[in-house]
């Protein structure tokens, strides 16, 4: 429960921090921390315009997408406090329920009959397929490392002994940050601020969404960021008591948001055809993590 | 009634069915066929249910001409599981088929024969599960292959269909050849034709080759990798209810055979498990990568069947590894995942083929690029296809997730109990493979559903598609209900699967009840979570409804980026959707273009054609060259079959001579 509330809280100011960092990096003052959230709330108060081509799929997809992310957030623990949902192998459900939301979003993009949105849908499906192995290999390494297969057990047992295990933590953080960037269609693979539909992924999928539904979809981005941030935070919280873990959690989320802002400010978007290679790098880095774990456990014979 | 009597009764019901089908008028043929299938299904389901509840049904038939004389008829829990799946899918197939064939009413004789072969097909599949004696087993196996061949070539006037049928027939007979060799070897080794005598040969060091023979024989039926080439041809050519049943159950009989033989292995589990696991991961990946790029929706579904066979194989390989490493929990998760996936796949694949069949019946095309916007004219069919697509991707709320969850748990447990680096790496690569299969199946099914049912119609169809008739929709409702029951109450099905594993693999060491309890609670949790997720969805929808109730909802055209004359053909097509994926996996799925270059002498443009297609890499570069070489060599032996009766008589003489010389010189004992 604690972790759920924390993630919701962080999601409110996360995008504000990212945008503030980007503004400062480009020498502007930038909007207030809560401005992106205010924009989303403004959208929530609006009506909608639907395309005549669309069917019921288009109307239900944003809500399913949102609910799937909420469901996934419910599984994330906070240090030694388990998430609301916790059972052996819950990260499989975590990944698959996110995929359910994505499936609906992809077909809702195809529902509009627009070639731009089809293009975005195709890219989203391809890139999220490529990202998935990295996440599962990290989870596999953690499972091997700790001997457990649920988020809560893995993170509460996780403690660093040797230098290599610090390296494993650092690499996992790196991979999770990039997974978060790709899943949210941020800078190195996609630029949400671009105004050319041909180069977009997620933004072009939701061209036809408007009003309330658009607000729901836009709110999912900070939610997902905060969710991955909480996963990263769990690498470092371990079983620390609450008075240390809470400030640490916020500190990590803020650092995460600032990192995202800095990455977006100083990195250029890749050419679309280079994205798969980049995403495959994540899988190979996570394989490095896996071998690191094997090394720590002395399984290299 | 004893189970051997039941076999005889099913035979008489089948014969009665043939007579009834030949005397009644055309209108009632489908009804008769349904009745016969239902009677046979009921007759065989009763002992199966008893067998599942722990009482193995045994019986004997006396056939004095055959070696061994006594034919064992046996329904244990493994065959009961498959028999129940066969019965369920066949009844649904018959119901759907009775509606589907209405549009072929002008082919009167075809339909009569079709139903005769359908009831034979159903009952022969059940016989395969019942008989232990090799010769009877092979006869049932052959009946099954022949009858399904006749079902596949329903539209034999179509050349492509006939070609696919012949391809199917040859490959099925290759399977029979391997099985026959296996049985003969078994007989020379043990003096018994019974499949169960496999358990007594395995101490020999060449027993592994008997296993390999049987494995290849069954793998051809199941569609494991180099032997998969019949599937993508046979499934699209067959009428949809037949493809549904074939994909749902006939390939599962190959799985059934493999389950049978691996239950008799009593050594080398670990290495066999690793081989099956690697082969299955490759099969699954190859199947789904091909499924993602195909334009023909039934072909795509056929490749997807190969993928699912791979997933089932992953479970079997994992189970064997579990036995080999003395880790019964891995074995249970592996075999349990495999058996549940057999059931799950038979459900959602027949659902997908049925709903795709409804689309084909209405639109008369299998090319997804010509479809679009069908959700508006066929909403219920679209709903069923979506259910099947979500379930086959292993997404939560549906049954596919349950079996994939078991497999993932097993793989992760296998990772933890690793013995040696190569094993751990194999397991982690299998996890990566399974994850990628899940991701790619999302690509292929968003493509199929999105292009077929959403957007605007891409071409003008001959007539406006209408919703399928009730008799075609009815079985799909039942399938969806069963699918959801698995998703919400997985522990019930897992309990049965557990019993099957108990009785089929007696080699498993004493079961660790605590860990099984943990799996059971996890499954129960998943079932509950699915319910909670639905509640969450409902709450979200209600909130959305209340908020939007009084607001202004307007509609207009899709935003065209300023372009004012959008045409439906400019929509994203299946090809463009899968293009970047196809490029990425270009080493597996190679795209070819069909067009004529414009010659320089051509002054005025004429109408031209351009098309692209993806071909099956293994078929083109492995199977076909091999076949070409074989038929080239076989040409030299053509003189043997020259059509002259005189030379055939001489062959007989030669044979007698050889036997005579052999006996004289004690070459033949």
Contacts between the chains, C-beta under 8 A, distances in Angstrom:
chain1	res1	chain2	res2	distance
A	44	B	547	7.5
A	46	B	551	7.0
A	47	B	548	7.0
A	47	B	551	3.6
A	47	B	552	4.0
A	47	B	553	5.6
A	47	B	554	7.4
A	48	B	548	6.9
A	48	B	551	7.4
A	48	B	553	5.4
A	48	B	554	7.8
A	49	B	553	7.7
A	49	B	554	5.2
A	49	B	555	6.7
A	49	B	556	6.2
A	50	B	553	6.9
A	50	B	554	7.7
A	50	B	555	4.8
A	51	B	555	6.9
A	51	B	556	6.9
A	51	B	557	6.3
A	51	B	558	4.1
A	51	B	559	7.5
A	52	B	555	5.2
A	52	B	556	6.8
A	52	B	557	6.0
A	52	B	558	7.7
A	53	B	373	7.6
A	53	B	455	6.4
A	53	B	456	5.7
A	53	B	557	7.4
A	53	B	558	5.1
A	54	B	558	7.7
A	55	B	375	4.7
A	55	B	376	6.3
A	55	B	454	6.7
A	56	B	375	7.8
A	57	B	375	7.1
A	57	B	386	7.9
A	57	B	454	6.5
A	60	B	541	7.4
A	63	B	537	7.1
A	63	B	540	4.8
A	63	B	541	5.9
A	63	B	544	5.6
A	64	B	537	6.5
A	66	B	540	6.5
A	67	B	533	7.1
A	67	B	536	5.1
A	67	B	537	5.1
A	67	B	540	5.0
A	70	B	536	6.6
A	71	B	529	7.8
A	71	B	533	5.5
A	71	B	536	6.4
A	85	B	525	7.7
A	85	B	529	6.3
A	87	B	521	7.3
A	87	B	522	4.8
A	87	B	525	4.7
A	87	B	526	7.6
A	88	B	409	6.8
A	88	B	518	6.3
A	88	B	519	8.0
A	88	B	522	5.3
A	89	B	405	6.3
A	89	B	408	6.1
A	89	B	409	4.7
A	89	B	412	6.7
A	89	B	522	6.6
A	92	B	404	7.5
A	92	B	405	5.6
A	92	B	408	4.6
A	92	B	409	7.6
A	93	B	396	6.0
A	93	B	401	7.7
A	93	B	405	7.2
A	93	B	526	6.8
A	93	B	529	7.1
A	95	B	435	7.9
A	96	B	394	6.4
A	96	B	395	5.8
A	96	B	396	5.3
A	96	B	401	6.0
A	96	B	404	7.6
A	96	B	438	7.4
A	97	B	395	7.8
A	97	B	396	5.1
A	97	B	533	7.4
A	99	B	393	7.3
A	99	B	395	6.0
A	99	B	438	7.1
A	99	B	439	7.7
A	99	B	442	6.2
A	100	B	390	7.2
A	100	B	395	4.4
A	100	B	396	5.9
A	100	B	397	6.9
A	102	B	442	7.4
A	103	B	390	6.7
A	103	B	393	6.8
A	103	B	395	6.4
A	103	B	442	5.7
A	103	B	445	7.8
A	103	B	446	6.2
A	106	B	442	7.6
A	106	B	446	4.5
A	106	B	450	7.2
A	107	B	386	7.9
A	107	B	446	5.4
A	107	B	449	5.8
A	107	B	450	5.0
A	107	B	454	6.3
A	110	B	446	7.0
A	110	B	449	8.0
A	110	B	450	3.2
A	110	B	451	7.1
A	110	B	454	4.8
A	110	B	455	6.2
A	110	B	572	6.9
A	110	B	577	7.9
A	111	B	450	7.4
A	111	B	454	4.3
A	111	B	455	6.7
A	112	B	455	7.3
A	112	B	558	4.7
A	113	B	372	7.6
A	113	B	373	7.6
A	113	B	454	7.2
A	113	B	455	3.5
A	113	B	456	4.7
A	113	B	558	5.6
A	113	B	568	7.2
A	113	B	571	5.1
A	114	B	558	4.8
A	114	B	559	6.9
A	114	B	560	6.9
A	114	B	561	8.0
A	114	B	566	7.9
A	114	B	571	7.4
A	114	B	572	7.9
A	115	B	570	5.6
A	115	B	571	5.9
A	115	B	572	5.0
A	115	B	576	7.9
A	116	B	561	6.1
A	117	B	572	7.6
A	118	B	450	7.6
A	118	B	571	6.5
A	118	B	572	2.3
A	118	B	576	7.0
A	118	B	577	6.2
A	119	B	572	6.3
A	119	B	576	7.6
A	121	B	446	6.9
A	121	B	450	7.0
A	121	B	572	7.4
A	121	B	577	7.2
A	122	B	572	7.0
A	122	B	576	7.1
A	122	B	577	4.6
A	122	B	578	7.4
A	122	B	579	7.5
A	122	B	580	6.3
A	122	B	581	7.6
A	123	B	580	6.9
A	125	B	442	6.1
A	125	B	443	4.6
A	125	B	446	5.7
A	125	B	581	7.8
A	126	B	443	6.6
A	126	B	580	5.7
A	126	B	581	5.2
A	126	B	584	7.2
A	128	B	439	6.8
A	128	B	442	7.9
A	129	B	436	6.8
A	129	B	439	3.0
A	129	B	440	5.8
A	129	B	442	6.7
A	129	B	443	6.0
A	129	B	581	8.0
A	130	B	439	7.4
A	132	B	435	4.9
A	132	B	436	7.2
A	132	B	438	7.0
A	132	B	439	4.9
A	133	B	432	4.6
A	133	B	435	5.0
A	133	B	436	6.0
A	136	B	431	5.6
A	136	B	432	6.9
A	136	B	435	4.7
A	137	B	428	6.6
A	137	B	431	7.3
A	137	B	432	6.5
A	140	B	412	6.5
A	140	B	415	5.8
A	140	B	428	5.7
A	140	B	431	5.7
A	143	B	412	5.2
A	143	B	415	6.3
A	143	B	416	6.5
A	144	B	415	5.4
A	144	B	416	6.3
A	144	B	418	7.7
A	144	B	424	7.7
A	147	B	416	5.9
A	149	B	409	6.9
A	149	B	412	5.0
A	149	B	413	7.6
A	149	B	416	7.9
A	197	B	561	6.0
A	207	B	559	5.7
A	208	B	558	5.8
A	208	B	559	5.7
A	211	B	551	7.6
A	212	B	544	6.8
A	212	B	547	6.4
A	212	B	548	5.9
A	212	B	551	7.6
A	273	B	580	8.0
A	276	B	584	5.3
A	283	B	432	7.4
A	287	B	428	7.9
A	290	B	428	6.0
A	294	B	421	6.8
A	294	B	424	6.6
A	299	B	418	6.5
A	299	B	420	7.9
A	299	B	421	6.0
A	299	B	424	6.3
A	300	B	421	6.0
A	301	B	420	6.4
A	301	B	421	5.7
